[in-house]
Amino acid sequence: MGTHRPNPLQWVWYAYGGKLPDHLAEWVLHDVTCRTWVLRQLARALIQLTPLCLAVLLLPGPLWIRLYALTLGLLVGVFYSLSAMIETAEHRVIKHGYPPGIGKDTREMHKDVRRATRNAARRRGQE
């Protein structure tokens, strides 16, 4: 991965679906294909849900109702975000100039490399 990373404002823009400058395209590919890509998707979803959560907390009414509404909203939001994460990741890399399918192919390649490395380490340990 290149040394370029988005600054915090760019990352928030990216989390809400914005396109980053072209020099950050390699970081976007890394973001949606690295080992922790699911956690990164979850972080983006939580950032997207933050304004809604704050609005619910500011509504008038009993605190317990607002907390239940907040919890339910978070559960539904995270569920939908995680259920569409593969498509969302593909859309992000396509938006940044990569061909369709590269995100999935890159994640599979990384998984194969990790599996081969693990198997080679086991073989060395058995010898």
C-alpha positions as protocol buffer text, in pm:
chain_id: "A"
residue {
  index: 1
  type: MET
  ca { x: 0 y: 0 z: 0 }
}
residue {
  index: 2
  type: GLY
  ca { x: 115 y: 353 z: -69 }
}
residue {
  index: 3
  type: THR
  ca { x: 200 y: 595 z: 206 }
}
residue {
  index: 4
  type: HIS
  ca { x: -93 y: 824 z: 126 }
}
residue {
  index: 5
  type: ARG
  ca { x: -387 y: 809 z: 365 }
}
residue {
  index: 6
  type: PRO
  ca { x: -691 y: 1034 z: 383 }
}
residue {
  index: 7
  type: ASN
  ca { x: -697 y: 1304 z: 648 }
}
residue {
  index: 8
  type: PRO
  ca { x: -983 y: 1286 z: 903 }
}
residue {
  index: 9
  type: LEU
  ca { x: -1212 y: 1516 z: 704 }
}
residue {
  index: 10
  type: GLN
  ca { x: -1151 y: 1316 z: 385 }
}
residue {
  index: 11
  type: TRP
  ca { x: -1216 y: 992 z: 573 }
}
residue {
  index: 12
  type: VAL
  ca { x: -1553 y: 1119 z: 700 }
}
residue {
  index: 13
  type: TRP
  ca { x: -1640 y: 1226 z: 344 }
}
residue {
  index: 14
  type: TYR
  ca { x: -1538 y: 878 z: 226 }
}
residue {
  index: 15
  type: ALA
  ca { x: -1738 y: 712 z: 505 }
}
residue {
  index: 16
  type: TYR
  ca { x: -2051 y: 889 z: 380 }
}
residue {
  index: 17
  type: GLY
  ca { x: -1985 y: 763 z: 27 }
}
residue {
  index: 18
  type: GLY
  ca { x: -1779 y: 1046 z: -117 }
}
residue {
  index: 19
  type: LYS
  ca { x: -1502 y: 999 z: -371 }
}
residue {
  index: 20
  type: LEU
  ca { x: -1149 y: 1061 z: -253 }
}
residue {
  index: 21
  type: PRO
  ca { x: -880 y: 1227 z: -468 }
}
residue {
  index: 22
  type: ASP
  ca { x: -715 y: 1001 z: -726 }
}
residue {
  index: 23
  type: HIS
  ca { x: -388 y: 973 z: -533 }
}
residue {
  index: 24
  type: LEU
  ca { x: -580 y: 788 z: -257 }
}
residue {
  index: 25
  type: ALA
  ca { x: -725 y: 520 z: -487 }
}
residue {
  index: 26
  type: GLU
  ca { x: -466 y: 266 z: -372 }
}
residue {
  index: 27
  type: TRP
  ca { x: -567 y: 330 z: -9 }
}
residue {
  index: 28
  type: VAL
  ca { x: -933 y: 271 z: -101 }
}
residue {
  index: 29
  type: LEU
  ca { x: -843 y: -67 z: -251 }
}
residue {
  index: 30
  type: HIS
  ca { x: -649 y: -151 z: 64 }
}
residue {
  index: 31
  type: ASP
  ca { x: -940 y: -32 z: 281 }
}
residue {
  index: 32
  type: VAL
  ca { x: -1188 y: -273 z: 124 }
}
residue {
  index: 33
  type: THR
  ca { x: -954 y: -570 z: 83 }
}
residue {
  index: 34
  type: CYS
  ca { x: -731 y: -583 z: 392 }
}
residue {
  index: 35
  type: ARG
  ca { x: -773 y: -841 z: 666 }
}
residue {
  index: 36
  type: THR
  ca { x: -980 y: -599 z: 877 }
}
residue {
  index: 37
  type: TRP
  ca { x: -1208 y: -478 z: 598 }
}
residue {
  index: 38
  type: VAL
  ca { x: -1523 y: -594 z: 779 }
}
residue {
  index: 39
  type: LEU
  ca { x: -1429 y: -392 z: 1089 }
}
residue {
  index: 40
  type: ARG
  ca { x: -1359 y: -92 z: 867 }
}
residue {
  index: 41
  type: GLN
  ca { x: -1705 y: -131 z: 712 }
}
residue {
  index: 42
  type: LEU
  ca { x: -1853 y: -141 z: 1061 }
}
residue {
  index: 43
  type: ALA
  ca { x: -1667 y: 179 z: 1156 }
}
residue {
  index: 44
  type: ARG
  ca { x: -1803 y: 354 z: 846 }
}
residue {
  index: 45
  type: ALA
  ca { x: -2155 y: 238 z: 929 }
}
residue {
  index: 46
  type: LEU
  ca { x: -2129 y: 367 z: 1284 }
}
residue {
  index: 47
  type: ILE
  ca { x: -2005 y: 705 z: 1159 }
}
residue {
  index: 48
  type: GLN
  ca { x: -2302 y: 720 z: 923 }
}
residue {
  index: 49
  type: LEU
  ca { x: -2542 y: 639 z: 1207 }
}
residue {
  index: 50
  type: THR
  ca { x: -2396 y: 891 z: 1454 }
}
residue {
  index: 51
  type: PRO
  ca { x: -2612 y: 1191 z: 1353 }
}
residue {
  index: 52
  type: LEU
  ca { x: -2928 y: 981 z: 1375 }
}
residue {
  index: 53
  type: CYS
  ca { x: -2827 y: 853 z: 1719 }
}
residue {
  index: 54
  type: LEU
  ca { x: -2762 y: 1206 z: 1843 }
}
residue {
  index: 55
  type: ALA
  ca { x: -3098 y: 1322 z: 1708 }
}
residue {
  index: 56
  type: VAL
  ca { x: -3278 y: 1038 z: 1888 }
}
residue {
  index: 57
  type: LEU
  ca { x: -3104 y: 1123 z: 2215 }
}
residue {
  index: 58
  type: LEU
  ca { x: -3210 y: 1487 z: 2183 }
}
residue {
  index: 59
  type: LEU
  ca { x: -3578 y: 1407 z: 2134 }
}
residue {
  index: 60
  type: PRO
  ca { x: -3811 y: 1481 z: 2423 }
}
residue {
  index: 61
  type: GLY
  ca { x: -3947 y: 1190 z: 2620 }
}
residue {
  index: 62
  type: PRO
  ca { x: -3840 y: 934 z: 2874 }
}
residue {
  index: 63
  type: LEU
  ca { x: -3476 y: 833 z: 2852 }
}
residue {
  index: 64
  type: TRP
  ca { x: -3554 y: 461 z: 2844 }
}
residue {
  index: 65
  type: ILE
  ca { x: -3766 y: 500 z: 2529 }
}
residue {
  index: 66
  type: ARG
  ca { x: -3492 y: 703 z: 2359 }
}
residue {
  index: 67
  type: LEU
  ca { x: -3231 y: 442 z: 2452 }
}
residue {
  index: 68
  type: TYR
  ca { x: -3446 y: 158 z: 2318 }
}
residue {
  index: 69
  type: ALA
  ca { x: -3504 y: 353 z: 1996 }
}
residue {
  index: 70
  type: LEU
  ca { x: -3132 y: 421 z: 1970 }
}
residue {
  index: 71
  type: THR
  ca { x: -3047 y: 55 z: 2024 }
}
residue {
  index: 72
  type: LEU
  ca { x: -3301 y: -64 z: 1769 }
}
residue {
  index: 73
  type: GLY
  ca { x: -3186 y: 195 z: 1516 }
}
residue {
  index: 74
  type: LEU
  ca { x: -2823 y: 91 z: 1562 }
}
residue {
  index: 75
  type: LEU
  ca { x: -2907 y: -278 z: 1526 }
}
residue {
  index: 76
  type: VAL
  ca { x: -3106 y: -224 z: 1206 }
}
residue {
  index: 77
  type: GLY
  ca { x: -2849 y: 15 z: 1061 }
}
residue {
  index: 78
  type: VAL
  ca { x: -2555 y: -214 z: 1133 }
}
residue {
  index: 79
  type: PHE
  ca { x: -2748 y: -516 z: 1004 }
}
residue {
  index: 80
  type: TYR
  ca { x: -2821 y: -349 z: 670 }
}
residue {
  index: 81
  type: SER
  ca { x: -2469 y: -213 z: 642 }
}
residue {
  index: 82
  type: LEU
  ca { x: -2311 y: -552 z: 703 }
}
residue {
  index: 83
  type: SER
  ca { x: -2557 y: -733 z: 477 }
}
residue {
  index: 84
  type: ALA
  ca { x: -2459 y: -509 z: 185 }
}
residue {
  index: 85
  type: MET
  ca { x: -2089 y: -474 z: 266 }
}
residue {
  index: 86
  type: ILE
  ca { x: -1959 y: -675 z: -31 }
}
residue {
  index: 87
  type: GLU
  ca { x: -2161 y: -469 z: -279 }
}
residue {
  index: 88
  type: THR
  ca { x: -2067 y: -145 z: -100 }
}
residue {
  index: 89
  type: ALA
  ca { x: -1698 y: -236 z: -110 }
}
residue {
  index: 90
  type: GLU
  ca { x: -1718 y: -312 z: -483 }
}
residue {
  index: 91
  type: HIS
  ca { x: -1895 y: 18 z: -546 }
}
residue {
  index: 92
  type: ARG
  ca { x: -1621 y: 205 z: -359 }
}
residue {
  index: 93
  type: VAL
  ca { x: -1337 y: 56 z: -565 }
}
residue {
  index: 94
  type: ILE
  ca { x: -1526 y: 104 z: -893 }
}
residue {
  index: 95
  type: LYS
  ca { x: -1590 y: 467 z: -800 }
}
residue {
  index: 96
  type: HIS
  ca { x: -1215 y: 511 z: -752 }
}
residue {
  index: 97
  type: GLY
  ca { x: -1125 y: 378 z: -1096 }
}
residue {
  index: 98
  type: TYR
  ca { x: -1078 y: 4 z: -1049 }
}
residue {
  index: 99
  type: PRO
  ca { x: -1251 y: -257 z: -1265 }
}
residue {
  index: 100
  type: PRO
  ca { x: -1556 y: -441 z: -1129 }
}
residue {
  index: 101
  type: GLY
  ca { x: -1471 y: -750 z: -924 }
}
residue {
  index: 102
  type: ILE
  ca { x: -1123 y: -642 z: -818 }
}
residue {
  index: 103
  type: GLY
  ca { x: -1221 y: -606 z: -453 }
}
residue {
  index: 104
  type: LYS
  ca { x: -1351 y: -960 z: -426 }
}
residue {
  index: 105
  type: ASP
  ca { x: -1061 y: -1101 z: -628 }
}
residue {
  index: 106
  type: THR
  ca { x: -805 y: -919 z: -414 }
}
residue {
  index: 107
  type: ARG
  ca { x: -965 y: -1039 z: -88 }
}
residue {
  index: 108
  type: GLU
  ca { x: -960 y: -1397 z: -218 }
}
residue {
  index: 109
  type: MET
  ca { x: -597 y: -1363 z: -324 }
}
residue {
  index: 110
  type: HIS
  ca { x: -501 y: -1230 z: 21 }
}
residue {
  index: 111
  type: LYS
  ca { x: -690 y: -1518 z: 182 }
}
residue {
  index: 112
  type: ASP
  ca { x: -508 y: -1772 z: -37 }
}
residue {
  index: 113
  type: VAL
  ca { x: -170 y: -1618 z: 49 }
}
residue {
  index: 114
  type: ARG
  ca { x: -249 y: -1627 z: 423 }
}
residue {
  index: 115
  type: ARG
  ca { x: -365 y: -1989 z: 395 }
}
residue {
  index: 116
  type: ALA
  ca { x: -49 y: -2090 z: 206 }
}
residue {
  index: 117
  type: THR
  ca { x: 171 y: -1910 z: 459 }
}
residue {
  index: 118
  type: ARG
  ca { x: -7 y: -2082 z: 747 }
}
residue {
  index: 119
  type: ASN
  ca { x: 24 y: -2422 z: 582 }
}
residue {
  index: 120
  type: ALA
  ca { x: 394 y: -2367 z: 511 }
}
residue {
  index: 121
  type: ALA
  ca { x: 453 y: -2269 z: 875 }
}
residue {
  index: 122
  type: ARG
  ca { x: 274 y: -2586 z: 992 }
}
residue {
  index: 123
  type: ARG
  ca { x: 484 y: -2800 z: 761 }
}
residue {
  index: 124
  type: ARG
  ca { x: 803 y: -2640 z: 892 }
}
residue {
  index: 125
  type: GLY
  ca { x: 685 y: -2701 z: 1248 }
}
residue {
  index: 126
  type: GLN
  ca { x: 622 y: -3071 z: 1178 }
}
residue {
  index: 127
  type: GLU
  ca { x: 968 y: -3131 z: 1034 }
}
